[in-house]
Each structure stands twice: as structure tokens, then as C-alpha cells.
């Protein structure tokens, strides 16, 4: 059964915002007490949080679909809906978040580091919030905005100071077991280590972590063996330790050629040229191993390597190795630039930035793209004429009408707001731009009706005025 997973694809869905409420206050002797529809609640976010107690992405391998809570709809009597509950997902330290194209979205290092993987939708405004001096009792409310849906990839890169690399059965697991309290699986056959092991080493006043990377073989950087799956775990290390087997039983191998092969794989993987290297000649407790170590040590030192002869079984040479690693790590930590105080960066919008764009597509549609127009379309109830008229007013105030005219749009041309996959398409009528508050009954907007003769419009307006006067007479005090 799989117990360690360091790469998963996660499908996150933030919560939808709650719909606003269209309501009119009613009580005895006050049948039309004004709008009192409350706002919808905000949808919950999906948040990744670094948790030191989590060491694997196994939970997300088994359950890759995660969703936050939806916001509750608003209600009458100015009652706002409850916000949706945020979904907190704990991830290991060193998790890298990428999109489906491989672009890095976040690098989560350090306890408590957070990243919002999915933004919850905004709640829709109720008609109480939409009321104005001229629109005293709106017959509509805004819909809640859908929550963000995103497919992300999470990769775990172990946060360790030292990485032990080498051929299978070189003794890396044995070495980490005697240097730290880690208890990896140890056996006398290749590829015993199937997942990285992590241990903590104390050398004097320096405490550092050491990782045992599964065995590398020729072609590991291209996916052969287990190397490609775990080479990412050495990227964050401060020092690389080549563990060479001086007592190998394979006739076609020797420690120097093993070192050359591993270095070639690290070079092809890339990004590790600046890391200091140390060579550990392991298994010197075997007579042939000690003789071979004495033979190749001068050659390795001529190459510039610092060489240590150790035996994980006899526990010899371990103290010198641990203190040498502590010195290198201490120097690396001291060389790191100090973290500066958090600065707030203000990036004002350009003077000519309208917040949207209008382009003519190959299909003959004028496409409007921008955060505000697309959000407003999502919040509009197209079954309510008054809500559609309100959308037209907002687009006009933003300058969409003028931009369409400059782009060459004419009455009856198709206009699409949103992406090609999820756009709202309508026939543009410039007359929709004026007279936003010249409404009829609640929920209606005469601008959406077919054009009528002026005499008919005057007749209907007079009839509506007489009807309103009659309604007023019913409640007129004696």
C-alpha cells in the first residue's frame, strides 16, 4: 500500500456566493415599507497551509476533489446570509503549487505559510443595498458569484540541509540511521529505499536535517529507475554527500565511476552546480573496502573533494563527518541574505486603463473582457427585466457603450461578455444606455420592450399614473 506520495493533482472548488434577496417590508398600516432584502454570504476559500506534522500528500492522492462551503442567501428584514466556511488543507513544508501548464503558483516553505488555491465567490447584493433616490424599491437582487474552480498540481520537495545520493545499496539508509534517530528500511538488496527518509542530526550547537534519497542509476534524470521521481528532493539541500560503496560485489563498477555517473545525472537534472560536495567512502569495515578506499582517496582529493572514510556498521568516522557537515551548513546559513521587513508594494493602474477591452472576433462578435463586466454578468438574473436594465446601466457607466461605438459596433450587432467558453451573447441596442431609472412595474424595464409609437407610450404612461393615483387614494387618511 502506498504510504508516501510527493506529487498529486488536486481539483479545488471554492464556495459560491449566496444570492441577494428581493423583498419589501410589510407590516400593518405599512404595506409598502421599502426594500429590506439582505445580501448573500461570501463563498468559502480553499486555503493551503504548511503544517510541520504533515509529511506526505497521501490524503490528496486518495481524495483529489475538495470543495469549500457555499454562502447562504440573504433574507427579508435586512438579514444577510452566512459566509461559507473556508476549507483549510494542510500540506507538508516544501510543497510547490503549479498549474496544469507547469507554471509555479506558490512555493510553500515555513510553518504557517498559506496560499489561496481557490477564491470564494462574492455574495449578491439584496434590493435594500441596490435602492437609490430614483430606484426606491428595486424589484430584483444580484446573484451570488460562482466560486473559483482550479486544477492544480502539488509537488513535495523535501526541506533538508544535506542530501545523501549514490547508487542503490551504497549504504545511505544505514548511514542516516546511525547519524540520526531515523529508522529507514535496511536490507542487502537494491532499491530497498523507495521513498526519501529524513533525519535530524545534532553536531555541537548546530542542528540540521539530512535526507536519504532513493538510489540513482544511469538514466535517472530521464526517468529510469526511481531517480527522476525523487531528484526534486535534493533541490533545496545546502550540501550533497556522495555515498560510495567501496565493497561492491559488481565487477563492472568501482567507486570513481559511480561518482562520475551520479554527477552526470545531477548535471542533466540541472540547478545543482552551486552546491558543495562531500565524498563518503562507506563500508571500510570490510578489508577489501579499506584497501580500495586507500587506493582511490588521493584521486578524489585531487579533484577537489573533501573525502571521509566511514563505516555505518562499525560506526567509525561518523563524528568527523557530522561536524564537517555542520561547518558547511553553518557557513551556508550565514551566507544567506537576511530577510527584510515586509514591504507593501503599490501598483497604481495606468491613467488610460479602462478596466476592460473590446475586440472584434473572427466570428463577428464584439468581445468584452474585463473583471468588472464579467463579474456583473455572472451576478445578473436574466429572467428579470429590471435586473437586465441595471446591468446595462452599469456597463454604460463603465464606458462599454462608448468603447463599442469606437470599435465600430452598430445596432443589432452581437456582443459577447466573458471568455469564449462561457460568454453571454446578446444583440446590442445603443438605446439601452439611457434612462435607467425610467422603470415600470417592479421587475420590468420598458427599454427591453419592442419600440412603440409615441402616442402609445404616452397613453400607457398616463394609464400607469392614474392607476398609481387610485392606489394612493385607497390609503389616504381621512
C-alpha positions in Angstrom: 0.0 0.0 0.0 1.3 3.5 -0.9 2.3 5.4 2.2 4.3 8.2 0.6 3.1 10.5 -2.2 5.1 13.5 -3.3 3.1 14.6 -6.4 -0.7 14.9 -6.8 -3.2 16.6 -9.0 -5.8 18.4 -6.9 -9.2 19.7 -8.1 -10.3 22.6 -5.8 -13.7 24.4 -5.9 -14.2 27.5 -3.8 -17.7 28.1 -2.4 -20.4 30.0 -4.4 -21.6 33.3 -3.1 -25.2 33.4 -1.8 -27.9 35.2 -3.8 -29.2 38.5 -2.6 -32.9 38.8 -1.6 -35.5 41.0 -3.2 -38.0 41.7 -0.5 -40.3 44.6 0.5 -41.0 45.4 4.2 -44.6 44.9 5.1 -46.5 45.4 8.3 -49.9 46.7 9.5 -50.7 50.1 8.1 -47.4 50.0 6.1 -48.0 47.7 3.1 -45.1 49.2 1.2 -42.4 49.9 3.8 -39.5 49.9 1.4 -37.0 47.3 0.3 -35.5 45.1 3.0 -33.8 42.3 1.1 -30.4 41.2 2.7 -27.2 40.4 1.0 -25.9 36.9 0.3 -23.0 35.5 2.2 -19.5 35.1 0.7 -18.3 31.7 -0.5 -15.6 30.0 1.4 -12.0 29.9 0.1 -9.8 26.9 -0.4 -6.5 27.6 1.5 -3.3 25.6 1.6 -1.4 25.9 4.9 2.0 24.5 5.7 1.8 22.1 8.6 5.1 20.6 10.0 3.2 17.5 11.2 2.3 16.5 7.6 5.0 14.7 5.7 3.2 13.4 2.6 0.5 14.3 0.1 -1.2 10.9 0.5 -4.5 12.3 1.7 -4.9 14.3 -1.5 -3.9 11.2 -3.6 -6.9 9.4 -2.3 -9.3 12.4 -2.3 -8.3 14.8 -5.1 -11.6 16.7 -5.2 -12.0 19.3 -2.5 -14.8 22.0 -2.1 -15.3 24.9 0.3 -18.7 25.9 1.7 -21.2 28.0 -0.1 -22.5 31.3 1.2 -26.1 31.4 2.4 -28.7 33.5 0.5 -29.9 36.8 2.0 -33.4 37.1 3.5 -36.0 39.7 4.2 -35.9 42.1 7.1 -32.3 43.1 6.1 -30.9 39.7 7.1 -27.6 38.9 5.4 -26.7 35.3 4.5 -23.9 33.5 6.4 -20.5 33.3 4.9 -19.4 29.9 3.6 -16.8 28.1 5.6 -13.2 28.2 4.4 -11.6 24.9 3.6 -8.1 24.6 5.2 -5.9 22.0 3.6 -2.6 21.2 5.5 0.4 20.4 3.3 4.0 19.5 4.0 6.8 22.0 4.3 8.4 22.4 0.9 5.3 22.0 -1.2 5.3 23.7 -4.6 2.0 24.5 -6.2 1.8 24.6 -10.0 -0.9 25.0 -12.6 -1.6 22.4 -15.3 0.9 24.1 -17.7 3.7 23.7 -15.1 3.9 27.4 -14.0 4.7 27.9 -10.4 1.9 29.5 -8.4 3.4 29.2 -4.9 6.4 27.8 -3.1 5.2 27.0 0.4 8.2 26.9 2.9 7.9 27.6 6.6 5.3 26.7 9.2 2.0 28.5 8.7 2.7 29.7 5.1 -0.6 30.0 3.3 -1.8 30.1 -0.3 -5.4 30.7 -1.5 -5.9 28.0 -4.1 -9.5 28.9 -4.8 -11.2 32.3 -4.2 -14.7 32.2 -2.9 -17.4 34.0 -4.8 -18.8 37.3 -3.6 -22.3 37.3 -2.2 -25.0 39.1 -4.3 -26.5 42.4 -3.1 -30.1 42.5 -1.9 -32.5 45.0 -3.1 -32.1 47.1 0.1 -28.4 47.7 -0.9 -29.5 48.5 -4.5 -32.0 51.1 -3.7 -31.3 54.7 -4.7 -33.1 58.1 -4.7 -34.6 57.3 -8.1 -34.9 53.5 -7.7 -36.6 53.4 -4.4 -37.8 49.8 -4.5 -35.8 47.6 -6.8 -37.7 44.5 -7.9 -34.5 42.5 -8.2 -31.4 41.4 -6.4 -27.9 40.3 -7.6 -27.0 36.7 -7.8 -24.1 35.3 -5.9 -20.8 35.0 -7.8 -19.6 31.4 -8.6 -16.6 30.3 -6.7 -13.3 29.7 -8.4 -12.6 26.2 -9.7 -9.0 25.3 -10.4 -6.9 22.3 -11.2 -3.5 22.4 -9.5 -0.5 20.2 -9.2 1.3 19.9 -5.8 4.9 18.6 -5.7 6.8 18.0 -2.5 10.4 19.0 -2.4 12.0 17.8 0.9 13.4 20.7 3.0 16.7 19.2 4.2 20.2 20.6 4.7 22.0 17.5 3.5 21.2 15.0 0.7 22.7 11.6 0.6 23.0 10.5 -3.1 24.5 7.4 -4.6 23.9 4.0 -6.2 21.4 1.5 -4.7 22.9 -0.4 -1.8 25.7 2.1 -1.3 24.7 2.3 2.4 22.8 5.6 2.5 20.0 4.2 4.7 22.5 2.7 7.1 24.4 6.0 7.3 21.3 8.1 8.1 20.2 5.5 10.7 23.5 5.9 12.7 23.8 9.7 12.2 20.2 10.4 13.3 17.2 8.8 15.0 15.6 7.9 11.7 14.7 4.2 11.2 14.7 3.5 7.5 14.3 0.1 5.9 17.7 -1.6 5.5 18.3 -4.8 3.5 21.0 -6.3 1.4 19.3 -5.9 -2.0 19.0 -2.9 -4.3 16.2 -0.3 -4.2 15.4 -1.0 -0.5 14.6 2.7 -0.1 11.5 3.5 -2.1 10.8 6.9 -0.5 13.0 9.7 0.9 13.9 9.3 4.6 14.5 12.4 6.8 16.6 12.5 9.9 17.8 15.2 12.4 21.5 15.4 13.3 23.0 17.3 16.2 26.7 18.3 15.9 27.8 20.6 18.7 25.5 23.6 18.7 24.4 23.0 15.1 21.2 21.1 14.3 20.5 20.1 10.7 18.4 17.7 8.7 19.7 15.0 6.4 17.7 13.3 3.6 18.3 9.8 2.2 17.3 10.0 -1.5 16.4 6.6 -3.2 19.2 5.1 -5.2 20.2 6.7 -8.5 21.3 4.7 -11.6 22.4 5.7 -15.1 19.4 7.4 -16.9 17.8 8.5 -13.7 17.3 12.1 -15.0 15.4 10.7 -17.9 13.1 8.6 -15.7 15.0 5.3 -15.4 14.6 3.6 -12.1 13.4 5.8 -9.2 15.7 8.7 -9.6 13.5 11.1 -11.6 10.7 10.7 -9.1 12.9 11.9 -6.2 15.7 14.1 -7.7 13.5 17.0 -6.8 14.1 16.3 -3.1 17.7 17.4 -3.4 17.0 20.8 -4.9 16.6 22.6 -1.5 19.7 21.0 0.1 22.7 23.0 1.1 25.2 20.2 0.5 25.3 17.0 -1.4 27.0 13.9 0.0 28.1 11.2 -2.4 28.0 7.9 -0.6 30.3 5.4 -2.5 30.4 1.7 -1.9 34.0 0.5 -1.5 32.9 -3.1 -1.1 30.7 -3.5 -4.1 30.4 -7.1 -5.5 29.7 -6.0 -9.1 32.7 -6.4 -11.3 31.8 -3.7 -13.7 31.6 -1.0 -11.1 34.1 1.0 -8.9 33.6 4.0 -6.6 35.1 6.5 -9.0 33.0 5.5 -12.0 29.9 5.5 -9.7 30.7 9.1 -8.7 31.1 10.1 -12.4 27.7 8.6 -13.3 25.9 10.3 -10.4 27.5 13.6 -11.2 26.4 13.3 -14.8 22.8 12.6 -13.8 22.8 15.6 -11.4 24.2 17.8 -14.2 21.4 16.7 -16.6 18.8 17.3 -14.0 20.2 20.8 -13.6 20.2 23.5 -10.9 22.7 21.8 -8.6 26.1 23.0 -9.8 26.5 25.6 -7.0 26.1 23.0 -4.2 29.2 21.9 -2.3 30.0 18.2 -2.5 31.4 15.8 0.1 32.5 12.2 -0.7 31.9 9.5 1.8 33.7 6.1 1.3 31.5 3.7 3.1 31.9 0.1 4.2 35.6 0.4 5.2 35.0 -2.2 7.9 35.4 -4.8 5.2 39.1 -5.5 4.4 38.8 -5.1 0.7 36.7 -1.9 1.3 39.5 -0.3 3.3 42.1 -1.2 0.7 40.0 0.2 -2.2 39.4 3.4 -0.1 43.1 3.9 0.4 43.7 3.5 -3.3 41.1 6.0 -4.7 41.3 8.6 -1.9 44.2 10.5 -3.5 42.5 10.7 -6.8 39.3 12.1 -5.3 41.2 14.7 -3.3 43.0 15.8 -6.5 39.5 16.5 -7.9 38.9 18.9 -5.0 36.5 16.7 -3.0 36.6 16.5 0.8 36.8 12.8 1.5 35.7 10.9 4.6 36.1 7.2 5.3 33.3 5.7 7.4 31.6 2.5 8.4 28.0 2.6 9.3 28.2 -0.9 10.7 31.3 -0.3 12.9 30.3 3.4 13.5 33.7 4.7 12.7 34.4 8.1 11.1 30.9 9.4 11.9 31.8 12.2 14.3 34.2 13.8 11.9 31.7 13.6 9.1 28.8 15.1 11.2 30.9 18.1 12.4 32.3 18.7 8.8 28.7 18.9 7.5 27.7 21.2 10.4 30.5 23.6 9.4 29.4 23.7 5.8 25.8 24.2 6.7 26.6 26.9 9.2 28.5 28.8 6.6 25.7 28.4 4.1 23.2 29.7 6.6 25.4 32.7 7.4 25.8 33.5 3.8 22.0 33.7 3.2 20.8 37.3 3.0 18.8 38.4 6.0 15.1 38.6 5.4 13.9 42.2 5.0 10.8 43.5 6.6 7.7 43.1 4.6 7.1 46.0 2.3 3.8 47.0 0.8 4.1 47.5 -3.0 1.5 49.8 -4.5 1.0 49.4 -8.2 -1.5 52.0 -9.4 -3.4 51.5 -12.6 -2.4 53.3 -15.7 -4.3 56.5 -16.4 -5.8 55.1 -19.6 -6.7 51.7 -18.1 -10.5 51.4 -18.6 -10.6 48.0 -16.8 -11.9 46.2 -19.9 -11.2 45.6 -23.5 -13.4 45.4 -26.6 -12.2 43.4 -29.6 -13.8 42.2 -32.8 -13.6 38.4 -33.1 -13.3 36.3 -36.2 -16.8 35.1 -35.6 -18.1 38.7 -36.0 -18.9 39.1 -32.3 -17.6 42.1 -30.3 -16.0 40.6 -27.2 -15.9 42.5 -24.0 -13.3 41.2 -21.5 -12.6 42.6 -18.0 -13.0 41.7 -14.4 -16.0 44.0 -13.7 -18.1 43.3 -16.8 -17.6 39.6 -16.4 -18.5 39.6 -12.7 -21.6 41.8 -13.3 -22.8 39.4 -15.9 -22.5 36.4 -13.5 -24.5 38.4 -10.9 -27.4 39.2 -13.2 -30.7 37.4 -13.2 -31.6 37.4 -16.9 -35.2 36.3 -16.1 -35.8 39.8 -14.5 -36.0 42.7 -17.0 -35.2 45.2 -14.3 -32.0 43.4 -13.4 -31.0 43.3 -17.1 -31.6 47.0 -17.3 -29.5 47.6 -14.2 -26.7 45.6 -15.9 -27.0 47.9 -19.0 -26.7 51.0 -16.8 -23.5 49.6 -15.1 -21.9 48.8 -18.4 -22.8 52.3 -19.7 -21.2 54.0 -16.6 -18.1 51.9 -17.0 -17.8 53.1 -20.6 -18.6 49.9 -22.5 -21.1 51.7 -24.7 -18.6 54.3 -25.9 -16.0 51.6 -26.4 -18.3 49.6 -28.6 -19.1 52.7 -30.7 -15.4 53.4 -31.2 -14.9 49.8 -32.2 -17.5 50.2 -35.0 -20.4 48.3 -33.4 -23.9 49.1 -34.7 -27.4 48.4 -33.5 -28.1 44.7 -33.8 -24.5 43.5 -33.7 -23.7 40.6 -31.5 -21.8 41.4 -28.3 -20.2 38.7 -26.0 -19.1 39.3 -22.5 -16.8 36.8 -21.0 -14.5 34.0 -22.2 -15.2 32.1 -25.4 -16.1 29.0 -23.4 -18.6 30.8 -21.0 -19.7 34.0 -22.6 -23.1 35.8 -22.5 -24.1 36.9 -26.0 -26.8 39.5 -26.8 -27.8 41.9 -29.6 -26.6 45.3 -28.8 -29.0 48.2 -28.8 -27.4 51.6 -28.0 -30.8 52.9 -26.8 -30.3 50.7 -23.8 -27.8 53.2 -22.4 -30.1 56.0 -21.2 -33.0 56.4 -18.7 -32.0 53.7 -16.3 -34.5 54.7 -13.6 -37.5 55.1 -16.0 -39.0 51.8 -14.9 -42.4 50.4 -15.0 -43.8 47.9 -12.5 -41.3 46.1 -10.2 -39.2 43.6 -12.1 -39.9 45.3 -15.5 -37.9 47.7 -17.7 -39.6 49.3 -20.7 -36.3 49.6 -22.6 -36.4 45.8 -23.2 -39.8 46.0 -24.9 -40.2 46.4 -28.7 -40.3 50.0 -29.9 -43.8 51.6 -29.6 -45.3 54.7 -31.2 -45.0 57.9 -29.1 -48.8 58.1 -28.8 -48.9 54.6 -27.4 -46.1 55.3 -24.9 -48.0 58.5 -23.7 -51.2 56.6 -23.3 -49.6 53.8 -21.3 -47.7 56.3 -19.1 -51.0 58.2 -18.4 -52.7 54.9 -17.5 -50.0 54.0 -15.1 -50.1 57.4 -13.5 -53.9 57.1 -13.0 -53.5 53.6 -11.5 -50.9 54.9 -9.1 -53.2 57.8 -8.0 -56.1 55.3 -7.4 -53.8 53.2 -5.2 -52.8 56.3 -3.2 -56.4 57.3 -2.6 -57.1 53.9 -1.0 -54.6 54.6 1.7 -55.1 58.3 2.0 -56.0 59.2 5.6 -59.5 60.7 6.2 
